[in-house]
Amino acid sequence: MFCEHCGSPMPEDSRFCEHCGGRVTIRPGTAPVPYPPSAVAGDYFAIIEPRLKLGGFTIIRNVPVTPLRVDLVATQTSGSVLTYKLLRVILATVMDRVDEQTIRNYSGIMTKYAQDTTGTATVWRSTTVVIYPVIVTRNVSDATKMWLKNTVMDKHFAAFEFPVLVLTDTREIIFYTKTPFYGWALYKGFRNFAETNLRW
């Protein structure tokens, strides 16, 4: 059977997808066919990878992150030893069907992965961490777009989740557009970074 959210193959008795973490609600044999990463999604990665490298990011491709697969992981640290540092972590993957729960699941798994692999738990006192879980997909419903634009994700001590959707059909990027009262300057910076670096 295949995952109804991302189209990945999965065992018939699965309750959650090992690729995207989505909950299985369709019975075996009725889920959609797999969604291979399209040439358009490949074009997107071909565009942003050099841009991120020029910005000082370290890039790793095709990283297995249990229970998912991440097409691109990019990390960058700015600041100095004497001042607060900013660590940006971009974790991008391709999915076919995306809804609010898929975004929450992916964002949560990628945030935990970023925290575990970058050692941020030990440096958070002097480092602000921004985690950009990026989902590249063909399109999403208008309701999902509005939900993401209006939903602030979980804030962790000195770490922020800032999920981004990249829509291959319309070549637009969707992310949180509001500003919580506690983070005017931070969220403005998160949005500017996404618009500049994660766009087509």
NUVEX-473091 format. One record per residue: residue number from 1; x, y, z of N, C-alpha, C in turn. Coordinates in Angstrom, 2 decimals. Layout:
# residues N
NODE  seq     n_xx     n_yy     n_zz    ca_xx    ca_yy    ca_zz     c_xx     c_yy     c_zz
NODE  NUM        X        Y        Z        X        Y        Z        X        Y        Z
...
END
This chain:
# residues 200
NODE  seq     n_xx     n_yy     n_zz    ca_xx    ca_yy    ca_zz     c_xx     c_yy     c_zz
NODE    1     0.85    -1.18     0.00     0.00     0.00     0.00     0.89     1.23     0.00
NODE    2     0.28     2.38    -0.26     1.02     3.63    -0.35     0.42     4.66     0.60
NODE    3     1.25     5.56     1.08     0.80     6.62     1.98    -0.12     7.58     1.24
NODE    4    -1.25     7.90     1.86    -2.21     8.83     1.25    -1.73    10.27     1.28
NODE    5    -0.69    10.56     2.08    -0.19    11.93     2.20     0.98    12.21     1.25
NODE    6     1.96    11.28     1.24     3.16    11.54     0.43     3.35    10.54    -0.71
NODE    7     2.55     9.45    -0.74     2.63     8.48    -1.81     3.73     7.45    -1.68
NODE    8     4.44     7.44    -0.55     5.53     6.49    -0.34     4.99     5.08    -0.11
NODE    9     5.72     4.05    -0.59     5.30     2.68    -0.31     5.42     2.42     1.19
NODE   10     4.50     1.57     1.72     4.53     1.24     3.13     3.91    -0.12     3.37
NODE   11     4.29    -0.78     4.48     3.71    -2.09     4.78     2.19    -2.01     4.95
NODE   12     1.51    -3.09     4.58     0.04    -3.13     4.61    -0.54    -2.86     6.00
NODE   13     0.17    -3.21     7.07    -0.37    -3.07     8.43     0.05    -1.76     9.11
NODE   14     0.60    -0.81     8.35     1.09     0.44     8.94    -0.05     1.32     9.42
NODE   15     0.22     2.02    10.53    -0.73     3.01    11.05    -0.22     4.42    10.77
NODE   16     1.12     4.55    10.57     1.75     5.82    10.26     2.76     5.61     9.16
NODE   17     2.92     6.60     8.31     3.89     6.51     7.21     5.30     6.67     7.74
NODE   18     6.20     5.80     7.30     7.60     5.89     7.70     8.31     7.05     7.01
NODE   19     7.76     7.57     5.90     8.39     8.67     5.15     7.97    10.04     5.69
NODE   20     6.65    10.28     5.79     6.19    11.62     6.19     5.60    11.68     7.59
NODE   21     5.36    10.52     8.22     4.79    10.51     9.56     3.29    10.66     9.58
NODE   22     2.65    10.75     8.40     1.20    10.93     8.34     0.45     9.70     8.82
NODE   23    -0.71     9.94     9.45    -1.57     8.86     9.94    -2.32     8.23     8.77
NODE   24    -2.39     6.91     8.75    -3.06     6.18     7.68    -4.56     6.15     7.98
NODE   25    -5.36     6.68     7.06    -6.81     6.63     7.22    -7.49     5.87     6.09
NODE   26    -6.74     5.60     5.02    -7.29     4.84     3.89    -6.90     3.38     4.05
NODE   27    -7.84     2.49     3.78    -7.56     1.07     3.92    -6.60     0.58     2.84
NODE   28    -5.86    -0.52     3.11    -4.90    -1.03     2.13    -5.52    -1.22     0.76
NODE   29    -4.71    -0.89    -0.26    -5.11    -1.08    -1.64    -5.86     0.10    -2.25
NODE   30    -6.22     1.10    -1.44    -6.98     2.21    -1.96    -6.21     3.52    -1.99
NODE   31    -4.99     3.53    -1.50    -4.20     4.77    -1.45    -3.66     5.12    -2.84
NODE   32    -3.27     6.36    -3.06    -2.76     6.76    -4.37    -1.44     6.10    -4.73
NODE   33    -1.12     6.15    -6.00     0.15     5.60    -6.46     1.30     6.47    -5.95
NODE   34     2.50     5.91    -5.88     3.62     6.69    -5.37     3.88     7.95    -6.19
NODE   35     4.40     8.97    -5.53     4.74    10.24    -6.18     6.25    10.32    -6.29
NODE   36     6.80    10.04    -7.48     8.25    10.16    -7.61     8.64    11.64    -7.63
NODE   37     9.78    11.99    -7.05    10.20    13.39    -7.14    10.23    13.82    -8.60
NODE   38     9.46    14.83    -8.92     9.32    15.25   -10.32    10.54    16.03   -10.78
NODE   39    10.62    16.21   -12.09    11.70    17.02   -12.64    11.61    18.44   -12.12
NODE   40    10.38    18.92   -11.90    10.20    20.28   -11.39    10.77    20.41    -9.99
NODE   41    10.51    19.43    -9.13    11.07    19.46    -7.78    12.60    19.37    -7.85
NODE   42    13.11    18.56    -8.76    14.56    18.50    -8.96    15.13    19.82    -9.40
NODE   43    14.38    20.53   -10.26    14.80    21.86   -10.69    14.88    22.81    -9.50
NODE   44    13.92    22.70    -8.59    13.91    23.57    -7.41    15.19    23.37    -6.60
NODE   45    15.55    22.12    -6.34    16.76    21.85    -5.57    18.01    22.32    -6.32
NODE   46    17.99    22.17    -7.65    19.12    22.63    -8.46    19.28    24.15    -8.39
NODE   47    18.18    24.86    -8.16    18.23    26.32    -8.05    18.68    26.77    -6.68
NODE   48    18.10    26.17    -5.62    18.42    26.69    -4.28    19.75    26.20    -3.72
NODE   49    20.22    25.02    -4.15    21.47    24.50    -3.59    22.65    25.44    -3.84
NODE   50    22.91    25.90    -5.08    24.03    26.84    -5.29    23.83    28.16    -4.53
NODE   51    22.59    28.63    -4.48    22.29    29.87    -3.76    22.65    29.73    -2.28
NODE   52    22.29    28.58    -1.68    22.59    28.36    -0.27    24.10    28.21    -0.05
NODE   53    24.77    27.51    -0.96    26.23    27.35    -0.84    26.92    28.71    -0.88
NODE   54    26.47    29.59    -1.78    27.04    30.94    -1.85    26.82    31.71    -0.55
NODE   55    25.74    31.38     0.15    25.43    32.03     1.42    26.15    31.41     2.61
NODE   56    27.04    30.47     2.34    27.82    29.87     3.41    27.19    28.65     4.07
NODE   57    26.19    28.07     3.43    25.54    26.88     3.98    26.34    25.63     3.65
NODE   58    26.34    24.69     4.56    26.85    23.34     4.32    25.66    22.51     3.87
NODE   59    25.80    21.80     2.75    24.69    21.05     2.14    24.96    19.56     2.21
NODE   60    23.94    18.81     2.58    23.98    17.35     2.52    22.71    16.93     1.77
NODE   61    22.83    15.99     0.84    21.67    15.54     0.05    21.27    14.13     0.46
NODE   62    19.97    13.84     0.32    19.38    12.52     0.52    19.75    11.91     1.88
NODE   63    19.25    12.52     2.92    19.55    12.12     4.29    18.38    11.30     4.84
NODE   64    18.63    10.06     5.29    17.55     9.31     5.94    17.35     9.82     7.37
NODE   65    16.14    10.26     7.66    15.79    10.72     9.00    14.59     9.88     9.43
NODE   66    14.80     8.94    10.30    13.74     8.02    10.70    12.56     8.82    11.24
NODE   67    11.38     8.64    10.73    10.94     7.66     9.72    10.85     8.24     8.31
NODE   68    11.59     9.28     8.00    11.46    10.00     6.73    12.72     9.95     5.89
NODE   69    12.63    10.59     4.72    13.78    10.83     3.86    13.80    12.32     3.58
NODE   70    14.95    12.95     3.72    15.08    14.38     3.49    15.98    14.57     2.28
NODE   71    15.48    15.30     1.28    16.23    15.50     0.04    17.41    16.45     0.20
NODE   72    17.27    17.45     1.08    18.33    18.43     1.24    18.36    18.92     2.69
NODE   73    19.55    18.87     3.30    19.77    19.44     4.63    20.85    20.50     4.46
NODE   74    20.55    21.71     4.90    21.51    22.82     4.79    21.63    23.50     6.15
NODE   75    22.87    23.75     6.58    23.09    24.42     7.87    24.06    25.59     7.68
NODE   76    23.82    26.62     8.48    24.67    27.81     8.45    24.67    28.44     9.83
NODE   77    25.85    28.83    10.32    25.96    29.55    11.58    26.55    30.92    11.29
NODE   78    25.92    31.96    11.86    26.46    33.30    11.71    26.58    33.92    13.09
NODE   79    27.39    34.94    13.20    27.66    35.57    14.49    29.07    35.22    14.94
NODE   80    29.44    35.69    16.12    30.79    35.42    16.61    30.74    34.78    17.98
NODE   81    31.88    34.35    18.45    31.98    33.70    19.76    31.57    34.67    20.86
NODE   82    31.81    35.95    20.68    31.52    36.94    21.72    30.08    37.41    21.70
NODE   83    29.34    37.15    20.62    27.95    37.58    20.53    27.05    36.36    20.37
NODE   84    25.77    36.61    20.38    24.84    35.52    20.12    24.99    35.05    18.68
NODE   85    24.84    33.75    18.50    24.94    33.17    17.17    23.55    32.84    16.65
NODE   86    23.44    32.77    15.34    22.22    32.34    14.68    22.55    31.10    13.87
NODE   87    21.87    30.01    14.16    22.04    28.76    13.42    20.77    28.53    12.62
NODE   88    20.92    28.46    11.29    19.80    28.15    10.41    19.94    26.72     9.93
NODE   89    18.84    25.98     9.99    18.81    24.60     9.52    17.64    24.46     8.56
NODE   90    17.93    24.10     7.32    16.90    23.89     6.30    16.82    22.40     6.04
NODE   91    15.61    21.83     6.11    15.40    20.41     5.87    14.28    20.29     4.85
NODE   92    14.63    19.96     3.60    13.65    19.98     2.51    13.39    18.59     1.96
NODE   93    12.12    18.31     1.67    11.73    17.04     1.09    10.59    17.27     0.09
NODE   94    10.30    16.24    -0.70     9.22    16.28    -1.68     8.09    15.39    -1.18
NODE   95     6.87    15.90    -1.20     5.68    15.12    -0.84     4.58    15.40    -1.84
NODE   96     3.67    14.45    -2.00     2.57    14.62    -2.94     1.38    15.28    -2.28
NODE   97     0.85    14.67    -1.25    -0.35    15.20    -0.60     0.03    15.80     0.74
NODE   98    -0.30    17.07     0.90     0.09    17.79     2.10    -1.14    18.48     2.68
NODE   99    -1.32    18.29     3.99    -2.37    19.00     4.71    -1.78    19.52     6.02
NODE  100    -2.62    20.09     6.86    -2.14    20.68     8.11    -1.40    19.66     8.97
NODE  101    -1.97    18.46     9.09    -1.35    17.44     9.95     0.00    16.99     9.39
NODE  102     0.10    16.87     8.07     1.38    16.50     7.46     2.44    17.55     7.76
NODE  103     2.06    18.83     7.66     3.01    19.90     7.95     3.45    19.84     9.41
NODE  104     2.49    19.68    10.33     2.83    19.58    11.76     3.75    18.40    12.03
NODE  105     3.41    17.23    11.47     4.23    16.03    11.69     5.65    16.23    11.17
NODE  106     5.76    16.70     9.92     7.07    16.89     9.32     7.88    17.93    10.09
NODE  107     7.24    19.03    10.45     7.93    20.09    11.18     8.44    19.59    12.54
NODE  108     7.60    18.84    13.24     8.00    18.32    14.54     9.16    17.34    14.44
NODE  109     9.10    16.43    13.47    10.17    15.44    13.29    11.47    16.13    12.88
NODE  110    11.38    17.10    11.97    12.58    17.81    11.53    13.17    18.68    12.64
NODE  111    12.33    19.26    13.47    12.85    20.06    14.59    13.61    19.18    15.56
NODE  112    13.05    18.03    15.89    13.75    17.11    16.79    15.07    16.65    16.17
NODE  113    15.04    16.32    14.88    16.25    15.90    14.19    17.31    17.01    14.23
NODE  114    16.90    18.23    13.94    17.85    19.36    13.94    18.44    19.56    15.33
NODE  115    17.61    19.47    16.35    18.10    19.64    17.71    19.09    18.54    18.09
NODE  116    18.77    17.31    17.70    19.62    16.16    18.06    20.95    16.18    17.30
NODE  117    20.93    16.57    16.03    22.14    16.44    15.22    23.05    17.66    15.23
NODE  118    22.52    18.81    15.61    23.37    20.00    15.61    23.94    20.31    16.98
NODE  119    23.54    19.55    17.98    24.04    19.81    19.33    23.48    21.07    19.93
NODE  120    22.33    21.53    19.43    21.79    22.80    19.91    21.35    22.73    21.36
NODE  121    21.09    21.56    21.87    20.67    21.47    23.27    21.75    22.00    24.21
NODE  122    23.01    21.91    23.80    24.09    22.37    24.67    24.52    23.80    24.39
NODE  123    24.09    24.39    23.27    24.54    25.73    22.93    23.42    26.76    22.90
NODE  124    22.21    26.37    23.27    21.08    27.27    23.14    21.20    28.55    23.96
NODE  125    22.00    28.54    25.00    22.13    29.75    25.81    22.73    30.89    25.00
NODE  126    23.56    30.57    24.03    24.21    31.62    23.24    23.85    31.57    21.76
NODE  127    22.93    30.68    21.38    22.60    30.50    19.97    21.09    30.48    19.78
NODE  128    20.62    31.23    18.80    19.23    31.13    18.38    19.20    30.20    17.17
NODE  129    18.31    29.22    17.21    18.22    28.22    16.14    16.90    28.43    15.40
NODE  130    16.99    28.55    14.08    15.80    28.65    13.23    15.77    27.42    12.34
NODE  131    14.72    26.66    12.45    14.58    25.42    11.69    13.52    25.65    10.62
NODE  132    13.92    25.48     9.36    13.02    25.65     8.22    12.69    24.28     7.64
NODE  133    11.61    23.62     8.10    11.18    22.38     7.44    10.48    22.77     6.13
NODE  134    11.06    22.38     5.01    10.55    22.78     3.69     9.93    21.56     3.02
NODE  135     8.67    21.71     2.59     7.99    20.66     1.84     7.76    21.17     0.43
NODE  136     8.31    20.45    -0.54     8.10    20.76    -1.95     6.96    19.86    -2.43
NODE  137     5.91    20.48    -2.94     4.73    19.72    -3.38     4.11    20.40    -4.59
NODE  138     3.23    19.68    -5.27     2.61    20.25    -6.46     1.69    21.41    -6.11
NODE  139     0.78    21.16    -5.19    -0.15    22.20    -4.78    -0.83    21.75    -3.50
NODE  140    -1.46    22.67    -2.81    -2.22    22.35    -1.60    -3.54    23.11    -1.66
NODE  141    -4.45    22.74    -0.80    -5.75    23.41    -0.77    -5.58    24.84    -0.26
NODE  142    -6.54    25.67    -0.61    -6.53    27.05    -0.11    -6.61    27.08     1.41
NODE  143    -7.35    26.12     1.98    -7.47    26.05     3.45    -6.11    25.77     4.08
NODE  144    -5.32    24.89     3.48    -3.99    24.59     4.01    -3.08    25.80     3.88
NODE  145    -3.15    26.50     2.77    -2.35    27.72     2.60    -2.68    28.73     3.70
NODE  146    -3.98    28.97     3.91    -4.40    29.95     4.93    -3.98    29.49     6.32
NODE  147    -4.10    28.19     6.58    -3.71    27.66     7.89    -2.24    27.96     8.15
NODE  148    -1.36    27.67     7.17     0.07    27.88     7.38     0.38    29.37     7.51
NODE  149    -0.25    30.20     6.72     0.00    31.64     6.79    -0.40    32.24     8.15
NODE  150    -1.34    31.60     8.84    -1.87    32.14    10.09    -1.51    31.35    11.34
NODE  151    -0.69    30.30    11.21    -0.38    29.45    12.36     1.09    29.55    12.74
NODE  152     1.34    30.02    13.95     2.70    30.02    14.45     2.97    28.63    15.02
NODE  153     4.10    28.06    14.66     4.44    26.72    15.13     5.01    26.81    16.54
NODE  154     5.28    25.64    17.10     5.81    25.59    18.45     7.11    26.35    18.55
NODE  155     7.27    27.07    19.67     8.53    27.73    19.97     9.22    26.91    21.05
NODE  156    10.47    26.68    20.87    11.27    25.95    21.84    12.26    26.95    22.42
NODE  157    12.87    26.62    23.51    13.82    27.54    24.13    14.91    27.89    23.12
NODE  158    14.94    29.14    22.67    15.93    29.66    21.72    15.93    28.94    20.37
NODE  159    14.83    28.24    20.05    14.71    27.57    18.75    13.32    27.82    18.19
NODE  160    13.23    28.02    16.89    11.98    28.34    16.23    11.75    27.42    15.05
NODE  161    10.53    26.90    14.92    10.12    26.15    13.74     9.48    27.15    12.78
NODE  162     9.90    27.13    11.53     9.33    28.02    10.53     9.11    27.23     9.24
NODE  163     8.02    26.41     9.19     7.78    25.58     8.01     7.48    26.40     6.76
NODE  164     7.92    25.86     5.63     7.74    26.52     4.34     7.21    25.49     3.34
NODE  165     6.19    25.87     2.59     5.71    25.05     1.48     6.18    25.68     0.18
NODE  166     6.72    24.86    -0.71     7.11    25.31    -2.04     6.19    24.58    -3.01
NODE  167     5.39    25.33    -3.74     4.40    24.75    -4.65     4.94    24.75    -6.08
NODE  168     5.13    23.55    -6.62     5.74    23.44    -7.95     4.79    23.86    -9.06
NODE  169     3.48    23.68    -8.86     2.52    24.06    -9.91     2.48    25.57   -10.12
NODE  170     2.56    26.33    -9.05     2.42    27.79    -9.14     3.73    28.53    -8.85
NODE  171     4.76    27.80    -8.45     6.06    28.37    -8.11     5.98    29.45    -7.03
NODE  172     5.11    29.21    -6.05     5.02    30.13    -4.93     5.51    29.44    -3.66
NODE  173     5.87    30.25    -2.68     6.23    29.71    -1.39     5.23    30.24    -0.36
NODE  174     4.87    29.38     0.56     3.89    29.71     1.59     4.55    29.53     2.95
NODE  175     4.37    30.49     3.84     4.90    30.39     5.20     4.10    31.31     6.10
NODE  176     4.39    31.28     7.38     3.70    32.08     8.38     3.91    33.56     8.10
NODE  177     2.82    34.31     7.93     2.94    35.72     7.55     2.62    36.69     8.68
NODE  178     2.18    36.17     9.80     1.85    37.05    10.94     3.10    37.24    11.79
NODE  179     3.00    38.09    12.78     4.11    38.30    13.71     3.59    38.16    15.13
NODE  180     4.07    37.15    15.86     3.65    37.05    17.26     4.21    38.23    18.06
NODE  181     3.51    38.60    19.11     3.91    39.79    19.88     5.32    39.70    20.44
NODE  182     5.79    38.49    20.69     7.11    38.32    21.32     8.26    38.31    20.31
NODE  183     7.98    38.35    19.01     9.09    38.16    18.08     9.03    38.99    16.83
NODE  184     8.73    40.28    16.95     8.58    41.11    15.76     9.81    41.06    14.87
NODE  185    10.97    41.38    15.41    12.19    41.43    14.60    12.59    40.04    14.12
NODE  186    12.46    39.03    14.99    12.84    37.67    14.60    12.01    37.17    13.43
NODE  187    10.69    37.26    13.54     9.84    36.71    12.49     9.96    37.49    11.19
NODE  188    10.19    38.77    11.27    10.45    39.54    10.05    11.70    38.99     9.36
NODE  189    12.73    38.68    10.15    13.95    38.09     9.60    13.72    36.71     9.03
NODE  190    12.90    35.89     9.71    12.60    34.54     9.20    11.92    34.64     7.83
NODE  191    10.94    35.54     7.73    10.20    35.70     6.47    11.11    36.22     5.36
NODE  192    11.94    37.22     5.67    12.86    37.76     4.66    13.83    36.69     4.18
NODE  193    14.35    35.89     5.10    15.27    34.82     4.72    14.58    33.83     3.79
NODE  194    13.37    33.38     4.15    12.65    32.41     3.32    12.36    32.99     1.94
NODE  195    11.91    34.22     1.90    11.58    34.85     0.62    12.82    35.00    -0.27
NODE  196    13.94    35.31     0.32    15.16    35.53    -0.45    15.85    34.24    -0.84
NODE  197    15.91    33.28     0.07    16.73    32.08    -0.14    15.99    30.82    -0.53
NODE  198    14.69    30.74    -0.25    13.96    29.50    -0.53    12.98    29.64    -1.67
NODE  199    12.96    30.82    -2.30    12.08    31.04    -3.45    12.66    30.34    -4.67
NODE  200    11.86    30.29    -5.74    12.33    29.73    -7.01    13.42    30.55    -7.59
END
